[in-house]
Amino acid sequence: MKKLAGKIAVVTGGSRGIGAAIATGLGREGATVVINYNHSEAEAQAIVKEVEDMGSSAIALQADISDAEATKIFIEKVLEQFGRIDVLVNNAGITRDKTFKKMSFEEWHKVIDTNLSSVFNTCKIALPSMLEQKYGRIINISSVIGQAGGFGQTNYAAAKAGLIGFSKSLALETARGGVTVNCICPGYIATEMVNAMPENVREAIIAQVPMKKLGAPEEIAKGVIFICESEYMTGQSLNLNGGLYLM
Ligand SMILES: NC(=O)c1ccc[n+]([C@@H]2O[C@H](COP(=O)([O-])OP(=O)(O)OC[C@H]3O[C@@H](n4cnc5c(N)ncnc54)[C@H](OP(=O)(O)O)[C@@H]3O)[C@@H](O)[C@H]2O)c1
């Protein structure tokens, strides 16, 4: 019996990088996976195919999760089609790095809306059905940057730290309702987000990591499966960072 057989899982930003690895990881464990994307339709469809090849069901749905109305339509569509959501992985995120002095209002709001307000948007619509069935796993992909801060990342660090506070608070509100709310705080993971950095910056980052390597996206997927299985873990952050930041 697969660990997540019969479960309905939604992954925001499941078209690429960490989200794609989470979607295939959930599919491998038997979950039906809803893969949200914004722009990368072909990539999202390729992940659907990968999950189907594993013998699980998947669909791809477009929605800009920074847009509250579009997110409402997206989550309601999932609830209409599948009747419920058991696992919600809030993974979608972007960076718009600039030192504070140079950061525009637009760069601030874009990152806060995409990385933080999006999680309010999805949870607002998905949570009532989880509480009704007395079961849910909400997993928010934060970052080591939300814990340690990051040069040129006031917008990103604020959003990712915000997710940690959000998760602790919602965990308290849902603890008796069968719904757990946790974060994963990845360190530096080998995806386009990190590959987009100048090579010298990337090399300098790797040199700082005690394990001297980037993490694989599949490591984050393993964390998601662990949290899905855990009955007693809520309001926590799972730090998957190669020893970069020790709490
Ligand atoms: N990579 C790292 O080292 C690292 C470290 C710590 C935390 N994280 C976090 O992990 C998450 C995934 O990062 P990644 O490295 O996999 O990034 P990535 O490769 O750049 O992929 C980002 C994903 O988010 C989606 N997305 C972005 N804006 C969206 C929106 N408005 N609506 C819906 N989907 C949207 C993208 O979809 P489309 O392509 O379809 O637009 C894509 O699937 C992010 O929250 C990131 O902050 C990453």
PDBQT file of the ligand as one rigid body, heavy atoms in Angstrom, charges set to zero:
ROOT
HETATM    1  N1  LIG A 301      15.857  26.902  -4.839  1.00  0.00    +0.000 N 
HETATM    2  C1  LIG A 301      16.224  27.195  -3.610  1.00  0.00    +0.000 C 
HETATM    3  O1  LIG A 301      17.413  27.179  -3.255  1.00  0.00    +0.000 OA
HETATM    4  C2  LIG A 301      15.208  27.541  -2.564  1.00  0.00    +0.000 A 
HETATM    5  C3  LIG A 301      15.642  27.696  -1.246  1.00  0.00    +0.000 A 
HETATM    6  C4  LIG A 301      14.712  27.985  -0.253  1.00  0.00    +0.000 A 
HETATM    7  C5  LIG A 301      13.387  28.130  -0.574  1.00  0.00    +0.000 A 
HETATM    8  N2  LIG A 301      12.987  27.999  -1.861  1.00  0.00    +0.000 N 
HETATM    9  C6  LIG A 301      11.551  28.148  -2.143  1.00  0.00    +0.000 C 
HETATM   10  O2  LIG A 301      11.054  26.980  -2.766  1.00  0.00    +0.000 OA
HETATM   11  C7  LIG A 301       9.991  27.332  -3.650  1.00  0.00    +0.000 C 
HETATM   12  C8  LIG A 301      10.286  26.780  -5.036  1.00  0.00    +0.000 C 
HETATM   13  O3  LIG A 301      11.509  27.341  -5.481  1.00  0.00    +0.000 OA
HETATM   14  P1  LIG A 301      12.261  26.835  -6.804  1.00  0.00    +0.000 P 
HETATM   15  O4  LIG A 301      13.697  27.024  -6.572  1.00  0.00    +0.000 OA
HETATM   16  O5  LIG A 301      11.736  25.514  -7.211  1.00  0.00    +0.000 OA
HETATM   17  O6  LIG A 301      11.782  27.964  -7.833  1.00  0.00    +0.000 OA
HETATM   18  P2  LIG A 301      11.627  27.923  -9.413  1.00  0.00    +0.000 P 
HETATM   19  O7  LIG A 301      12.434  26.820  -9.992  1.00  0.00    +0.000 OA
HETATM   20  O8  LIG A 301      11.875  29.322  -9.855  1.00  0.00    +0.000 OA
HETATM   21  O9  LIG A 301      10.071  27.571  -9.602  1.00  0.00    +0.000 OA
HETATM   22  C9  LIG A 301       9.098  28.432  -9.093  1.00  0.00    +0.000 C 
HETATM   23  C10 LIG A 301       7.740  27.837  -9.268  1.00  0.00    +0.000 C 
HETATM   24  O10 LIG A 301       6.788  28.757  -8.727  1.00  0.00    +0.000 OA
HETATM   25  C11 LIG A 301       5.789  29.009  -9.688  1.00  0.00    +0.000 C 
HETATM   26  N3  LIG A 301       5.241  30.349  -9.533  1.00  0.00    +0.000 N 
HETATM   27  C12 LIG A 301       5.895  31.523  -9.420  1.00  0.00    +0.000 A 
HETATM   28  N4  LIG A 301       5.028  32.548  -9.314  1.00  0.00    +0.000 NA
HETATM   29  C13 LIG A 301       3.797  31.998  -9.359  1.00  0.00    +0.000 A 
HETATM   30  C14 LIG A 301       2.480  32.527  -9.300  1.00  0.00    +0.000 A 
HETATM   31  N5  LIG A 301       2.261  33.841  -9.185  1.00  0.00    +0.000 N 
HETATM   32  N6  LIG A 301       1.434  31.675  -9.385  1.00  0.00    +0.000 NA
HETATM   33  C15 LIG A 301       1.630  30.339  -9.515  1.00  0.00    +0.000 A 
HETATM   34  N7  LIG A 301       2.850  29.773  -9.579  1.00  0.00    +0.000 NA
HETATM   35  C16 LIG A 301       3.910  30.599  -9.518  1.00  0.00    +0.000 A 
HETATM   36  C17 LIG A 301       6.467  28.813 -11.027  1.00  0.00    +0.000 C 
HETATM   37  O11 LIG A 301       5.473  28.532 -11.982  1.00  0.00    +0.000 OA
HETATM   38  P3  LIG A 301       5.535  29.025 -13.536  1.00  0.00    +0.000 P 
HETATM   39  O12 LIG A 301       6.899  28.670 -14.065  1.00  0.00    +0.000 OA
HETATM   40  O13 LIG A 301       4.432  28.256 -14.145  1.00  0.00    +0.000 OA
HETATM   41  O14 LIG A 301       5.306  30.499 -13.535  1.00  0.00    +0.000 OA
HETATM   42  C18 LIG A 301       7.381  27.619 -10.721  1.00  0.00    +0.000 C 
HETATM   43  O15 LIG A 301       6.666  26.412 -10.839  1.00  0.00    +0.000 OA
HETATM   44  C19 LIG A 301       9.878  28.853  -3.613  1.00  0.00    +0.000 C 
HETATM   45  O16 LIG A 301       8.895  29.237  -2.693  1.00  0.00    +0.000 OA
HETATM   46  C20 LIG A 301      11.247  29.277  -3.114  1.00  0.00    +0.000 C 
HETATM   47  O17 LIG A 301      11.207  30.515  -2.485  1.00  0.00    +0.000 OA
HETATM   48  C21 LIG A 301      13.860  27.702  -2.867  1.00  0.00    +0.000 A 
ENDROOT
TORSDOF 0
